């Protein structure tokens, strides 16, 4: 169950990162509200998962999931350009996340 909560918290990390960008420096109310709610729930999930998972592994997976999804969102919205190098590095990042799960 801790892994499921951790992955969901990583997804919410990507949500709050995208909402932070969309908030325009906290000037837009909707994205700002989404940022704070997603941030709080994401952190709470990470904290809960760390009760039964090693801190370093949990944090690395949380950041990796969030970073991967944030970059993919950037590709989707056109804010970032998808190059072969970036895609390869994302595949390596996801492989590392899966590897951490496999050895934990």
Backbone as a chain_set.jsonl record, in Angstrom:
{"seq": "XXXXXXXXXXXXXXXXXXXXXXXXXXXXXXXXXXXXXXXXXXXXXXXXXXXXXXXXXXXXXXXXXXXXXXXXXXXXXXXXXXXXXXXXXXXXXXXXXXXXXXXX", "coords": {"N": [[0.817, -1.195, 0.0], [2.022, 1.205, 0.686], [3.685, 1.773, -1.482], [1.829, 2.326, -3.507], [0.571, 4.637, -2.494], [2.818, 6.276, -2.471], [3.44, 6.496, -5.233], [1.094, 7.743, -6.144], [1.375, 10.133, -4.755], [3.631, 11.121, -6.004], [2.565, 11.598, -8.527], [0.846, 13.668, -7.837], [2.79, 15.512, -7.21], [3.676, 16.29, -9.721], [1.329, 17.507, -10.544], [1.133, 19.703, -8.77], [3.427, 21.083, -9.521], [2.902, 21.797, -12.185], [0.632, 23.351, -11.734], [1.743, 25.395, -10.223], [3.329, 26.656, -12.123], [1.287, 27.507, -13.841], [0.014, 29.299, -12.21], [1.028, 31.817, -12.435], [2.874, 33.24, -10.769], [1.371, 33.151, -8.407], [-0.791, 34.751, -9.003], [-3.07, 33.958, -10.277], [-6.077, 32.635, -9.251], [-7.353, 29.996, -9.357], [-5.331, 28.047, -10.314], [-3.491, 28.561, -8.256], [-4.829, 27.737, -5.921], [-5.142, 25.012, -6.582], [-2.433, 24.31, -6.627], [-1.68, 24.59, -3.853], [-3.377, 22.703, -2.589], [-2.719, 20.269, -3.925], [-0.004, 20.18, -3.291], [-0.042, 19.912, -0.464], [-1.398, 17.434, -0.132], [0.27, 15.761, -1.59], [2.701, 15.938, -0.138], [1.832, 14.91, 2.322], [1.208, 12.289, 1.593], [3.759, 11.379, 0.827], [5.07, 11.572, 3.307], [3.593, 9.676, 4.762], [4.172, 7.323, 3.333], [6.856, 7.118, 3.888], [6.893, 6.065, 6.391], [7.007, 3.327, 6.171], [8.773, 2.762, 4.146], [12.195, 3.008, 3.072], [13.736, 6.159, 3.628], [15.423, 7.472, 1.689], [14.94, 5.971, -0.654], [12.155, 6.285, -0.924], [11.951, 9.076, -1.252], [13.478, 9.472, -3.592], [11.973, 8.026, -5.483], [9.536, 9.417, -5.36], [10.302, 12.012, -6.23], [11.316, 11.3, -8.748], [9.061, 10.231, -10.115], [7.388, 12.496, -10.096], [9.032, 14.375, -11.477], [9.381, 13.128, -13.978], [6.712, 13.002, -14.949], [6.137, 15.728, -14.984], [7.91, 16.705, -16.933], [6.921, 15.262, -19.136], [4.397, 16.429, -19.278], [5.184, 18.99, -19.991], [6.177, 18.414, -22.558], [3.76, 17.685, -23.759], [2.221, 20.026, -23.629], [3.709, 21.723, -25.111], [5.57, 23.362, -23.949], [8.081, 22.409, -23.572], [10.595, 20.936, -25.619], [10.491, 17.795, -27.125], [13.146, 15.794, -27.43], [15.322, 13.265, -28.815], [17.357, 12.719, -27.008], [16.35, 13.731, -24.545], [14.067, 12.109, -24.23], [15.289, 9.588, -24.064], [16.74, 9.934, -21.675], [14.604, 10.245, -19.886], [13.48, 7.692, -20.066], [15.569, 6.244, -18.922], [15.436, 7.336, -16.353], [12.891, 6.467, -15.479], [13.382, 3.737, -15.589], [15.263, 3.579, -13.548], [13.675, 4.231, -11.343], [11.917, 2.041, -11.323], [13.839, 0.103, -10.856], [14.679, 0.802, -8.239], [12.35, 0.136, -6.869], [12.322, -2.592, -7.332], [14.535, -3.528, -5.884], [13.888, -2.956, -3.308]], "CA": [[0.0, 0.0, 0.0], [2.897, 2.373, 0.752], [4.149, 2.091, -2.833], [0.716, 2.95, -4.232], [0.454, 6.007, -1.972], [3.996, 7.007, -2.918], [3.283, 6.806, -6.66], [0.032, 8.762, -6.245], [1.957, 11.382, -4.262], [4.507, 11.58, -7.084], [1.673, 12.174, -9.552], [0.418, 14.971, -7.324], [3.917, 16.436, -7.309], [3.607, 16.85, -11.077], [0.158, 18.402, -10.587], [1.419, 20.99, -8.133], [4.442, 21.789, -10.305], [2.215, 22.402, -13.323], [-0.243, 24.401, -11.203], [2.607, 26.506, -9.83], [3.657, 27.361, -13.363], [0.066, 28.141, -14.358], [-0.502, 30.31, -11.277], [1.597, 33.115, -12.811], [3.371, 33.906, -9.558], [0.253, 33.175, -7.458], [-1.745, 35.789, -9.385], [-4.31, 33.318, -10.741], [-6.656, 31.977, -8.077], [-7.592, 28.558, -9.544], [-4.087, 27.279, -10.248], [-2.868, 28.739, -6.938], [-5.542, 26.837, -5.011], [-4.755, 23.651, -6.948], [-1.052, 24.143, -6.171], [-1.595, 24.365, -2.411], [-4.047, 21.442, -2.235], [-1.904, 19.152, -4.424], [1.237, 20.175, -2.51], [-0.314, 19.37, 0.872], [-1.735, 16.007, -0.224], [1.482, 15.085, -2.054], [3.625, 15.841, 0.992], [1.256, 13.996, 3.313], [1.39, 10.933, 1.07], [5.183, 11.062, 0.948], [5.353, 11.351, 4.731], [2.975, 8.408, 5.158], [4.928, 6.233, 2.713], [8.161, 7.017, 4.549], [6.759, 5.278, 7.624], [7.322, 1.922, 5.932], [9.787, 2.64, 3.103], [13.398, 3.778, 3.386], [13.584, 7.572, 3.275], [16.096, 7.786, 0.426], [14.213, 5.33, -1.752], [10.841, 6.933, -1.07], [12.13, 10.419, -1.795], [13.941, 9.354, -4.972], [10.841, 7.604, -6.309], [8.582, 10.534, -5.387], [10.858, 13.042, -7.113], [11.423, 10.749, -10.099], [7.721, 10.18, -10.714], [6.959, 13.877, -10.323], [9.846, 15.006, -12.525], [9.058, 12.499, -15.259], [5.394, 13.445, -15.404], [6.205, 17.164, -15.26], [8.541, 16.857, -18.248], [5.962, 14.778, -20.13], [3.38, 17.486, -19.393], [5.829, 20.041, -20.775], [6.152, 17.964, -23.953], [2.367, 17.68, -24.228], [1.722, 21.396, -23.758], [4.592, 22.477, -25.989], [6.494, 24.202, -23.186], [9.41, 21.81, -23.728], [10.743, 20.182, -26.857], [10.862, 16.387, -26.943], [14.257, 15.361, -28.275], [15.697, 11.874, -28.546], [18.154, 12.7, -25.782], [15.464, 13.894, -23.378], [13.236, 10.909, -24.097], [16.169, 8.524, -23.575], [17.014, 10.186, -20.262], [13.38, 9.931, -19.13], [13.389, 6.225, -20.003], [16.541, 5.824, -17.911], [14.912, 7.737, -15.044], [11.812, 5.532, -15.132], [14.047, 2.454, -15.304], [15.866, 3.683, -12.22], [12.583, 4.159, -10.371], [11.507, 0.63, -11.279], [14.936, -0.615, -10.197], [14.593, 1.029, -6.794], [11.23, -0.672, -6.363], [12.7, -4.014, -7.406], [15.509, -3.912, -4.846], [13.403, -2.571, -1.967]], "C": [[0.864, 1.264, 0.0], [3.391, 2.768, -0.635], [3.062, 2.778, -3.639], [0.524, 4.401, -3.795], [1.622, 6.861, -2.459], [3.885, 7.409, -4.391], [2.214, 7.877, -6.846], [0.557, 10.129, -5.777], [2.914, 11.975, -5.294], [3.712, 12.195, -8.226], [1.216, 13.556, -9.105], [1.553, 15.983, -7.306], [3.932, 17.092, -8.69], [2.44, 17.82, -11.208], [0.507, 19.74, -9.952], [2.495, 21.764, -8.871], [3.803, 22.492, -11.503], [1.309, 23.543, -12.863], [0.562, 25.618, -10.779], [2.988, 27.341, -11.054], [2.447, 28.139, -13.891], [-0.456, 29.257, -13.461], [0.007, 31.715, -11.579], [2.037, 33.893, -11.571], [2.29, 34.107, -8.506], [-0.751, 34.294, -7.761], [-3.075, 35.21, -9.844], [-4.838, 32.405, -9.638], [-6.806, 30.458, -8.242], [-6.321, 27.729, -9.48], [-3.378, 27.402, -8.894], [-3.52, 27.813, -5.917], [-5.164, 25.384, -5.292], [-3.33, 23.349, -6.482], [-1.01, 23.789, -4.69], [-2.251, 23.051, -1.982], [-3.195, 20.248, -2.672], [-0.597, 19.043, -3.642], [1.013, 19.52, -1.148], [-0.58, 17.867, 0.818], [-0.505, 15.207, -0.666], [2.48, 14.894, -0.914], [3.12, 14.876, 2.062], [1.428, 12.549, 2.867], [2.836, 10.485, 1.16], [5.537, 10.746, 2.397], [4.794, 10.014, 5.196], [3.771, 7.226, 4.601], [6.276, 6.031, 3.397], [8.093, 6.29, 5.888], [7.151, 3.832, 7.407], [8.348, 1.704, 4.822], [11.024, 3.436, 3.528], [13.281, 5.211, 2.848], [14.202, 7.9, 1.919], [15.378, 7.216, -0.773], [12.885, 6.023, -1.998], [10.981, 8.301, -1.708], [12.553, 10.367, -3.258], [12.806, 8.953, -5.906], [9.839, 8.739, -6.45], [9.044, 11.623, -6.354], [10.904, 12.547, -8.556], [10.092, 10.694, -10.818], [7.256, 11.594, -11.045], [7.714, 14.544, -11.45], [9.518, 14.436, -13.897], [7.722, 13.005, -15.796], [5.372, 14.942, -15.72], [6.841, 17.421, -16.627], [7.602, 16.377, -19.347], [4.84, 15.791, -20.352], [3.936, 18.657, -20.22], [5.888, 19.685, -22.254], [4.746, 18.119, -24.532], [1.852, 19.091, -24.49], [2.585, 22.251, -24.675], [5.546, 23.41, -25.261], [7.933, 23.698, -23.274], [9.428, 20.999, -25.011], [11.186, 18.76, -26.55], [11.964, 16.045, -27.944], [14.575, 13.916, -27.924], [16.492, 11.772, -27.255], [17.298, 12.81, -24.537], [14.605, 12.659, -23.146], [14.068, 9.751, -23.554], [16.458, 8.705, -22.086], [15.789, 9.934, -19.388], [13.193, 8.426, -19.0], [14.363, 5.688, -18.96], [16.064, 6.177, -16.498], [13.812, 6.78, -14.588], [12.398, 4.153, -14.82], [14.697, 2.453, -13.934], [14.82, 3.604, -11.128], [12.103, 2.724, -10.211], [12.586, -0.203, -10.58], [14.923, -0.421, -8.69], [13.468, 0.231, -6.168], [11.627, -2.135, -6.306], [13.646, -4.427, -6.29], [15.052, -3.553, -3.432], [12.496, -3.628, -1.385]], "O": [[0.497, 2.271, -0.605], [3.505, 3.955, -0.939], [3.346, 3.719, -4.38], [0.337, 5.287, -4.629], [1.441, 8.025, -2.816], [4.204, 8.543, -4.75], [2.404, 8.817, -7.618], [0.209, 11.159, -6.354], [2.995, 13.194, -5.439], [4.129, 13.188, -8.821], [1.2, 14.5, -9.895], [1.307, 17.187, -7.379], [4.17, 18.293, -8.815], [2.543, 18.833, -11.899], [0.215, 20.793, -10.519], [2.481, 22.994, -8.851], [4.125, 23.643, -11.8], [1.228, 24.58, -13.522], [0.114, 26.751, -10.955], [2.968, 28.571, -11.016], [2.574, 29.282, -14.329], [-1.273, 30.07, -13.892], [-0.516, 32.694, -11.045], [1.633, 35.035, -11.353], [2.287, 35.113, -7.795], [-1.477, 34.732, -6.87], [-4.097, 35.895, -9.805], [-4.133, 31.518, -9.157], [-6.42, 29.708, -7.345], [-6.233, 26.8, -8.677], [-2.739, 26.453, -8.441], [-2.822, 27.173, -5.13], [-4.899, 24.616, -4.368], [-3.056, 22.253, -5.995], [-0.379, 22.804, -4.305], [-1.733, 22.36, -1.105], [-2.972, 19.324, -1.891], [-0.133, 17.938, -3.361], [1.797, 18.668, -0.732], [-0.048, 17.112, 1.632], [-0.269, 14.104, -0.173], [3.038, 13.81, -0.748], [3.899, 14.116, 2.637], [1.756, 11.682, 3.677], [3.114, 9.343, 1.525], [6.225, 9.763, 2.675], [5.454, 9.295, 5.946], [4.015, 6.248, 5.306], [6.777, 4.909, 3.477], [9.127, 5.938, 6.456], [7.583, 3.164, 8.347], [8.754, 0.567, 4.58], [10.912, 4.422, 4.257], [12.784, 5.43, 1.743], [13.559, 8.542, 1.088], [15.221, 7.889, -1.792], [12.53, 6.315, -3.14], [10.216, 8.65, -2.607], [12.045, 11.133, -4.077], [12.693, 9.491, -7.007], [9.345, 8.996, -7.548], [8.272, 12.095, -7.19], [10.571, 13.289, -9.48], [9.995, 11.064, -11.988], [6.785, 11.853, -12.152], [7.112, 15.209, -12.293], [9.392, 15.182, -14.868], [7.619, 13.39, -16.961], [4.661, 15.372, -16.628], [6.362, 18.26, -17.389], [7.498, 17.024, -20.389], [4.388, 15.988, -21.48], [3.229, 19.233, -21.046], [5.676, 20.543, -23.111], [4.567, 18.616, -25.644], [1.131, 19.324, -25.461], [2.224, 23.387, -24.981], [6.264, 24.176, -25.904], [8.881, 24.458, -23.078], [8.411, 20.449, -25.433], [12.142, 18.547, -25.803], [11.732, 16.012, -29.153], [14.16, 13.405, -26.884], [16.309, 10.826, -26.489], [17.496, 12.065, -23.577], [14.433, 12.214, -22.011], [13.609, 9.013, -22.682], [16.425, 7.739, -21.323], [15.925, 9.456, -18.262], [12.793, 7.938, -17.943], [14.024, 4.782, -18.2], [16.267, 5.405, -15.56], [13.807, 6.336, -13.44], [11.953, 3.483, -13.888], [14.683, 1.439, -13.237], [15.05, 2.977, -10.094], [11.906, 2.25, -9.092], [12.274, -1.107, -9.804], [15.132, -1.375, -7.94], [13.61, -0.292, -5.063], [11.308, -2.837, -5.346], [13.571, -5.554, -5.801], [15.764, -3.823, -2.464], [11.999, -3.47, -0.27]]}, "num_chains": 1, "name": "protein.A"}
